[in-house]
Every structure is written in C-alpha cells, then in structure tokens.
Amino acid sequence: MTYNFDERIDRRGTNAESVDAFRHALFGKESETIIFPCPEEELIRMWVADMEFATPEVVVDAIRARLDRRIFGYTANLDSAYYDAFVRWTQDRYGWGFSREEMMTSKGVVPALYDLVSYLCAPDEKVLIFTPSYAPFRRAVTFHHLTCLCSPLKKDGAHYTIDFEDVSRKLEDPKVRLCIFCNPHNPTGRLWSREELERFGQLCRDKGIWIISDEIHCDLLRTGKQHIPLAKLFPDYDRIITCMSPSKTFNIAGLMISNVIIPNAELRKTWHTRQHHSENPISLVAAQAAYEKGGDWLAQLLAYLDGNMALTKEILKAELPEAKFCIPEATYLAWIDLGAYFPPEERLTRFFAAEAGVLLEDSSMFLQDGESCIRLNLASPRPVVREALGRICRAVKERGGREMPCSR
Ligand SMILES: Cc1ncc(COP(=O)(O)O)c(C=O)c1O
C-alpha cells in the first residue's frame, strides 16, 4: 500500500455535511432531544455517502497547479482534455465510449436528475423507480408534481433482485414515461448482471420508455467484479441517459462536477438551451486529473474497502449471527438487515445514535421496502470501522438483554 487509508483526518470546521449537518439531516426537529453516549467529537459518522479518506494527491496537485494560475474567471469545458480523459477511463474500464457531443457535465447527478425529469416528462406522466431507493430519485419526480411508481426489489435473505413481473406490469401503464435506474444500486450494493440489464433494458425499449441510468457508484467495485454500463448493451436505443461522476470515486463530491451522456440529439438540444454552461475551473482540472492519474490510487482504495467489507462480515457473523448481510458487489455501503433484533417500527438511526454513538441511515431514508435495515458507510479508516461495529454490536446485545430478540 502506498496510500495511507488508515489516516484519520479531522473534518471539523470545514462545513462538512457529515460532521456539521447530521443533527438536522438525521433527526430533524427531534435533534435536541437526543442524548448521545459520548461527546459529539467522538460520534462515529457512517451516514452521508462520502469518504473519510484524503482525495488522491494527484488530484490535489492539479488543484494546486490551477490555483497558481491565480485567475478564476468564467470557465467552460471548451477543449477536449476532460472528454479525452473521461472517455479513456470508460473505454479502459467498461469497454464503452461515446462521442464528445454526447457528453455533458452537470453540477451533480442529482441536479441533472431534477432537470432531466422536467425535460422528459409531461405533467400527468409517471416515473418508475426501484425500492429501497436513494431518496432523491423520488424527490426529483415529485418536485415536478409527477407521479412516482415504485417497483419493490425482491429479497432473498440479504440478496436483492429485480421483480421483472412487477416491472413489466407497471410498464403497461401508458403514462409511464421514464425509469430512474441505479446501477450499482444504492443502498443494496447490487451490481446488476448482464442478463438482468438486458431484460430490464429490453422491457423499456419495447415500450419506448426513457431510462436515466445513475451509475455514480460504478467505479467502486469489489475485486473481480465488472461493471456494465446499461447503454453499452443498447447501442441503438438512444433513450438511455448515463450519469457517472468522479465525485464518489475520488472523494470530490463537494467540487460538484458529474458527467451526463445523452445520445439523443433532440434531448441534447433541450439540455443546451436550458442549462447554464459554466464550469468551476477547480472542479474541471480536478476531475480531469482524477481520470488521467487516479487509477493506481483507486486500485488501492478498492483493496482497502474489500478489507473493510470482510471485517464487517466477520464481526457480524461472530457478534450478531442473526443479522442478514452479504458483502455488496459494489459501493462502500453495507446494507444490513437487523430484523431479527428489532421490531419493524424501531427507529434505528435514533437508536444507534443514542445507544452506540454511531451515526447511520436506517431504512426510513430509502423510501420503502427496506424495513429493519441500516446502511453503514464503510469508507473510513479500518480502526474506525472496527470501533463502530463494536459499538453497534454491543448496543444490540445490551438491548437484547432487556427484551428478547424478535422472532421472525
Ligand atoms: C445513487 C446516487 N446518485 C446520486 C448521488 C449524489 O450525486 P451528486 O452528488 O452528484 O448529486 C448519490 C449520493 O449518494 C447516490 O448514491
């Protein structure tokens, strides 16, 4: 290992959401009523999906070099340097490319989702998503007063699959115009197989339904796994929009730059007329450097995350054998079903904050169909992960001492 992922970096005083926004984001009005078991600086933060690791030095160097140019005036993605870097990345990793004109940038995947939903859907139309779901998918739909249809994923133990019968039934509704798809899937960590992608894409193509394929987690795979961009499987179907980003991969979410690949010429025209095209000059060089020079750092990060996942599995097996958890194929997020230990109505975010001093997201933050699950962000130094799991397991066991585990 060349990079020190064990380093603990103090984020206090940087307006980091993870550190400074948790009260409102996790507890809302109730935040004042929670008594933590430790001083606030000892809370372990495993909620927001960013990492506790330093951004790769090659990215920081590129930012420094840009700072040295000293002028930060209006900037646009004018030359082909960023496109070249990103398309080389997708070609090398996924065997998939696109033309320069198809590649847009946006201030984030979520802002792009909000905009694309409004460009694609008429006021009475519907959008399909899969649940449990990253909550902003539904917000992007209801924000425009459209109807959101949910297709619950099928669950077998800790393994999730698409319920194709349900999807096909829902797509019969002529008002369904768009599907927001997540691959790899947050929160379950599923990396959809070629067969699943083909079947899902085919169902949409048969009905002419648009797909926004949110592939923001596509670089964060377990060793040996291979991501397949949905659009790669349907080169002749131009209604698949792909969102990818250096933000999760290189821990630069705060720089707010992501990539949106739009093969449909008509939609690109709409995008160009309705988007503001200026770029943050720092973000642009950071993203370019990440794709050009960040591969080695990423390889080591992935090995480290594999280790954090294996540790989690081992601790849960030993300490909470009734917990349902399988190491996700992708993401740095562990989705753990604690239904054997808690009744479905238990508010687990609150429980673990108050009893363990661990900040995490429970299923209420993923819309529906994730009852009794928690999502742990494992992108932290290993000693922190170990300490968090120790606290979590202790809190569950102590609770079990007061009340028998639920029989389910
Ligand atoms: C599936 C998914 N899409 C989008 C985002 C956020 O994207 P951005 O920060 O680019 O808006 C996240 C962040 O957790 C995510 O998990």
The ligand as an ORCA input file, in Angstrom:
! r2SCAN-3c Opt
* xyz 0 1
  C     -27.286      6.690     -6.464
  C     -26.785      8.085     -6.183
  N     -26.977      9.055     -7.084
  C     -26.539     10.309     -6.880
  C     -25.887     10.652     -5.696
  C     -25.435     12.067     -5.486
  O     -24.929     12.593     -6.657
  P     -24.365     14.063     -6.757
  O     -23.595     14.351     -5.509
  O     -23.514     14.035     -7.970
  O     -25.543     14.962     -6.918
  C     -25.680      9.672     -4.725
  C     -25.028     10.019     -3.460
  O     -25.063      9.308     -2.503
  C     -26.131      8.357     -4.980
  O     -25.930      7.373     -4.097
*
